[in-house]
Every structure is written in structure tokens, then in C-alpha cells.
Amino acid sequence: MSATASTIAGSPVISVRDAGIRFRRNRRGRRNFKDLFAGSSRRSRPGEFWPLRNVTFDVRPGEAIGVVGRNGQGKSTLLKLVAEVILPDEGTVRVGAGVAPLIEITGGFVNDLTVRDNVYLTAGLHGMTRADIDARFDEIIEFAEIADFVDTPYKHLSSGMKVRIAFSVISRLEEPVMLVDEVLAVGDRAFREKCYRRIEELLAGGRTLFFVSHNEKDLRRFCTRGLYLDKGALVLDGPIADVLAAYNADYPPKQK
């Protein structure tokens, strides 16, 4: 189905055109020189698959987008394309503003460094100045609720504590676009709600949200528009209620 036109004013902050990404099922596959100049059908080789292909949509400033689909249908891959962690093999992905990536957020932390050092390192890598970090350091630690562990090596934190400090750092960035990929699944309920309130504050301030979740309640809470991915294709772009209805019609929820 064709994408619906956005009604939010402003030029697109994210523009995706006919984007596709190709993965190999094993490491033995090799591309030869001719593949670089061959058509897409010729470039599809045995052992390769496309988790996303022919995906086109725009995101306007201030929109809150929920990405819907079963496991393995390209949702997280799409977020990584928007975060420019990976590049498309076909088409284009253009992001016209800075991105705060709440996806695999603990991946950039260094195990042997203390929490304090990791806060300065991670925030610095995302563009915050040392003065900015100094001014926000206490706020970051207070939000994460780990004041007693500031000088503890990161590797000694529990998985939940690691998510706390990572979310606290990334959510303090001033980037206009937020990418959220179910990063709070390991957090306790009270802290997860605290993080969700923080996301709502950022949305109220005009941030743009790209949100991946299997939780329908969360999708309805944050998002007004949805993208439904199935078998690597964008099958519906529309109001979040319509997208969830289409998804549930195709894959009815299991009865508890």
C-alpha cells in the first residue's frame, strides 16, 4: 500500500527512498567486481537475503512513529539504517538532523572504565562538551539511581543498572531525533515508567520519535503514526490505530 502523506509542517527530517539492505547467511559469500555494476536482480546471489527492500517514507519534525511487525521482519534493521550504523545496498536514507540512538545503548560502554568515566566518554562521543557533561553529571546519575556506583567499573553493574545509566546519558542529548528499540525490556517496571515519562517530556519539547516495540499499549501511548513491516516490505504507513489493526488482522494475538 502507498504511504500516507504527512500532515505535519516542515521538510522531512528523515527521508527513505527505495531503501534495501542485503545480508549473507554465512561468511563464505563473496561479491566480485562485476557485482558492483550489475543490476539488483543479478546482485542477488545464493546465500543472500534482503531483510528490507523497496522501503520508502518520510518523517516530519515532531512526528512520533511506531514500527510494527513480527520478529525478523526488518524493524531493528530499519532503525540502524536511520541511525546510519549500517548503509543501504539500494536506495537512499537521508537524515537531516542529529540522532539520539536508544538502540543497543549499552554497546558503546567500556567494561573496565568506571561509571563516571563512561558517562564522560559516551556523552562526549555523542557531541556533548565537557562543560555540558559537568553541568548535567549529577542529573544523569540521579536519574539512573546509581549514585553509590559512580566509581565502580562498569562491568560490575547488573544488566538493569547498565541500561539505567545508558538511557540516562543518551536521553540527555540534545539531538532532535530519538530512536528507541525496546531497550528497556530488562529494566524494572518503576524505572521503565520513569523512562517513558522522560520520552514524553522529550516529545512535548518537539523531538521526533522512531519507536520499535511489540507492546501495543506503548505504541498507542507514544505514537500517532505507524509503519507496518512484513517480509522486509513496508506494507502500510498510516495512523497507528490503523497499522495495529492491520497487523493484528494478519497475526491475531495469542489468547492468554
C-alpha positions as semicolon CSV with decimal commas, in nm:
position;residue;x (nm);y (nm);z (nm)
1;M;0,000;0,000;0,000
2;S;0,118;0,350;-0,065
3;A;0,244;0,568;0,214
4;T;0,014;0,835;0,353
5;A;0,121;1,194;0,322
6;S;0,237;1,353;0,643
7;T;0,032;1,649;0,764
8;I;0,299;1,785;0,993
9;A;0,460;2,100;0,860
10;G;0,825;2,124;0,770
11;S;1,071;1,949;0,546
12;P;1,133;1,580;0,618
13;V;1,382;1,518;0,895
14;I;1,415;1,159;0,767
15;S;1,372;1,064;0,402
16;V;1,395;0,700;0,291
17;R;1,372;0,616;-0,079
18;D;1,359;0,261;-0,218
19;A;1,597;0,152;0,057
20;G;1,718;-0,206;0,074
21;I;1,977;-0,387;0,280
22;R;2,130;-0,722;0,193
23;F;2,273;-0,973;0,438
24;R;2,457;-1,301;0,391
25;R;2,352;-1,619;0,570
26;N;2,716;-1,720;0,600
27;R;3,056;-1,561;0,571
28;R;3,165;-1,755;0,266
29;G;2,969;-1,544;0,022
30;R;3,183;-1,312;-0,186
31;R;3,097;-1,028;-0,420
32;N;3,303;-0,994;-0,733
33;F;3,390;-0,673;-0,914
34;K;3,113;-0,715;-1,170
35;D;2,852;-0,722;-0,891
36;L;2,922;-0,356;-0,812
37;F;2,790;-0,253;-1,155
38;A;2,526;-0,522;-1,209
39;G;2,151;-0,475;-1,176
40;S;1,984;-0,563;-0,847
41;S;1,849;-0,894;-0,976
42;R;2,195;-1,004;-1,081
43;R;2,341;-0,892;-0,749
44;S;2,108;-1,128;-0,559
45;R;2,332;-1,428;-0,509
46;P;2,282;-1,765;-0,338
47;G;2,311;-1,740;0,039
48;E;2,199;-1,375;0,048
49;F;1,869;-1,231;0,167
50;W;1,707;-0,888;0,196
51;P;1,566;-0,808;0,542
52;L;1,441;-0,479;0,391
53;R;1,374;-0,383;0,031
54;N;1,195;-0,107;-0,163
55;V;1,111;0,087;0,152
56;T;1,002;0,449;0,103
57;F;0,867;0,702;0,354
58;D;0,927;1,049;0,501
59;V;0,926;1,162;0,863
60;R;0,848;1,523;0,951
61;P;0,983;1,707;1,255
62;G;0,784;1,629;1,568
63;E;0,624;1,308;1,442
64;A;0,611;1,000;1,664
65;I;0,641;0,686;1,452
66;G;0,579;0,332;1,577
67;V;0,739;0,049;1,377
68;V;0,527;-0,267;1,385
69;G;0,594;-0,623;1,271
70;R;0,689;-0,972;1,377
71;N;1,039;-1,068;1,482
72;G;1,281;-1,082;1,191
73;Q;1,082;-0,850;0,963
74;G;1,339;-0,569;0,949
75;K;1,228;-0,331;1,226
76;S;1,560;-0,304;1,407
77;T;1,744;-0,304;1,074
78;L;1,539;-0,002;0,968
79;L;1,636;0,184;1,286
80;K;2,002;0,105;1,225
81;L;1,971;0,245;0,872
82;V;1,821;0,566;1,010
83;A;2,095;0,580;1,277
84;E;2,346;0,534;0,993
85;V;2,500;0,240;1,177
86;I;2,462;0,048;0,853
87;L;2,431;0,178;0,496
88;P;2,171;0,067;0,239
89;D;2,274;-0,154;-0,052
90;E;1,995;0,002;-0,257
91;G;1,821;0,337;-0,244
92;T;1,893;0,622;-0,005
93;V;1,844;0,713;0,360
94;R;1,882;1,080;0,440
95;V;1,870;1,211;0,796
96;G;1,866;1,588;0,824
97;A;1,920;1,616;1,199
98;G;2,122;1,462;1,479
99;V;2,007;1,129;1,622
100;A;1,997;1,005;1,982
101;P;2,009;0,625;1,934
102;L;1,836;0,437;2,217
103;I;1,916;0,110;2,040
104;E;2,164;-0,138;2,186
105;I;2,254;0,152;2,412
106;T;2,493;-0,038;2,637
107;G;2,710;-0,144;2,343
108;G;2,936;0,163;2,348
109;F;3,029;0,141;2,715
110;V;3,373;0,019;2,818
111;N;3,370;-0,258;3,081
112;D;3,695;-0,166;3,256
113;L;3,614;0,204;3,290
114;T;3,417;0,337;3,586
115;V;3,061;0,461;3,551
116;R;3,193;0,817;3,581
117;D;3,445;0,770;3,301
118;N;3,187;0,601;3,082
119;V;2,945;0,891;3,123
120;Y;3,211;1,137;3,004
121;L;3,326;0,909;2,724
122;T;2,982;0,823;2,586
123;A;2,835;1,170;2,616
124;G;3,150;1,316;2,460
125;L;3,134;1,078;2,166
126;H;2,778;1,195;2,105
127;G;2,887;1,558;2,090
128;M;2,841;1,693;2,442
129;T;3,119;1,920;2,561
130;R;3,295;1,854;2,890
131;A;3,130;2,164;3,035
132;D;2,788;2,030;2,934
133;I;2,864;1,694;3,093
134;D;2,992;1,860;3,410
135;A;2,666;2,058;3,433
136;R;2,449;1,751;3,378
137;F;2,654;1,483;3,552
138;D;2,462;1,487;3,881
139;E;2,132;1,489;3,692
140;I;2,240;1,186;3,487
141;I;2,348;0,988;3,793
142;E;2,037;1,085;3,992
143;F;1,806;0,977;3,711
144;A;1,988;0,642;3,680
145;E;1,963;0,592;4,058
146;I;2,319;0,459;4,088
147;A;2,493;0,725;4,298
148;D;2,663;0,457;4,509
149;F;2,830;0,307;4,199
150;V;2,976;0,612;4,026
151;D;3,335;0,493;4,073
152;T;3,258;0,124;4,019
153;P;3,386;-0,044;3,700
154;Y;3,101;-0,068;3,452
155;K;3,148;-0,443;3,415
156;H;3,041;-0,497;3,777
157;L;2,697;-0,342;3,724
158;S;2,388;-0,557;3,680
159;S;2,223;-0,560;3,336
160;G;1,943;-0,339;3,469
161;M;2,188;-0,085;3,610
162;K;2,374;-0,075;3,279
163;V;2,052;0,010;3,098
164;R;1,974;0,277;3,357
165;I;2,296;0,469;3,311
166;A;2,295;0,424;2,934
167;F;1,938;0,554;2,899
168;S;2,012;0,842;3,134
169;V;2,310;0,953;2,925
170;I;2,151;0,915;2,581
171;S;1,822;1,078;2,683
172;R;2,014;1,390;2,790
173;L;2,146;1,451;2,439
174;E;2,003;1,748;2,252
175;E;1,961;1,558;1,924
176;P;1,624;1,625;1,751
177;V;1,556;1,260;1,660
178;M;1,517;0,971;1,907
179;L;1,542;0,607;1,802
180;V;1,405;0,366;2,062
181;D;1,425;-0,011;2,015
182;E;1,277;-0,186;2,321
183;V;1,592;-0,105;2,515
184;L;1,410;-0,102;2,848
185;A;1,296;-0,464;2,843
186;V;1,539;-0,562;3,119
187;G;1,453;-0,267;3,341
188;D;1,217;-0,291;3,637
189;R;0,864;-0,159;3,597
190;A;0,912;0,155;3,808
191;F;1,224;0,264;3,620
192;R;1,067;0,180;3,284
193;E;0,776;0,411;3,365
194;K;1,025;0,679;3,467
195;C;1,198;0,644;3,130
196;Y;0,867;0,658;2,947
197;R;0,780;0,983;3,122
198;R;1,117;1,116;3,009
199;I;1,035;1,019;2,649
200;E;0,701;1,201;2,680
201;E;0,884;1,512;2,803
202;L;1,112;1,500;2,500
203;L;0,815;1,457;2,265
204;A;0,640;1,752;2,429
205;G;0,954;1,952;2,354
206;G;0,921;1,882;1,982
207;R;1,152;1,582;1,939
208;T;1,090;1,330;1,663
209;L;1,045;0,967;1,773
210;F;1,109;0,640;1,592
211;F;0,985;0,366;1,826
212;V;1,007;-0,013;1,787
213;S;0,805;-0,224;2,028
214;H;0,590;-0,535;2,045
215;N;0,385;-0,372;2,320
216;E;0,066;-0,234;2,168
217;K;-0,008;-0,025;2,476
218;D;0,329;0,151;2,449
219;L;0,286;0,209;2,076
220;R;-0,052;0,374;2,133
221;R;0,091;0,578;2,422
222;F;0,371;0,741;2,225
223;C;0,291;0,718;1,856
224;T;0,038;0,878;1,624
225;R;0,165;0,713;1,305
226;G;0,280;0,360;1,230
227;L;0,491;0,171;0,978
228;Y;0,398;-0,196;0,934
229;L;0,684;-0,411;0,806
230;D;0,628;-0,765;0,684
231;K;0,872;-0,988;0,498
232;G;1,106;-0,695;0,453
233;A;0,849;-0,470;0,287
234;L;0,660;-0,165;0,410
235;V;0,301;-0,285;0,371
236;L;0,123;0,001;0,547
237;D;0,204;0,357;0,654
238;G;-0,080;0,529;0,838
239;P;-0,236;0,622;1,172
240;I;-0,105;0,397;1,449
241;A;-0,454;0,258;1,523
242;D;-0,498;0,151;1,159
243;V;-0,150;-0,002;1,144
244;L;-0,206;-0,202;1,463
245;A;-0,546;-0,318;1,337
246;A;-0,390;-0,441;1,012
247;Y;-0,110;-0,617;1,195
248;N;-0,350;-0,787;1,438
249;A;-0,572;-0,895;1,148
250;D;-0,275;-1,061;0,979
251;Y;-0,131;-1,206;1,301
252;P;-0,403;-1,224;1,569
253;P;-0,270;-1,202;1,926
254;K;-0,244;-1,535;2,103
255;Q;-0,509;-1,593;2,365
256;K;-0,374;-1,594;2,718
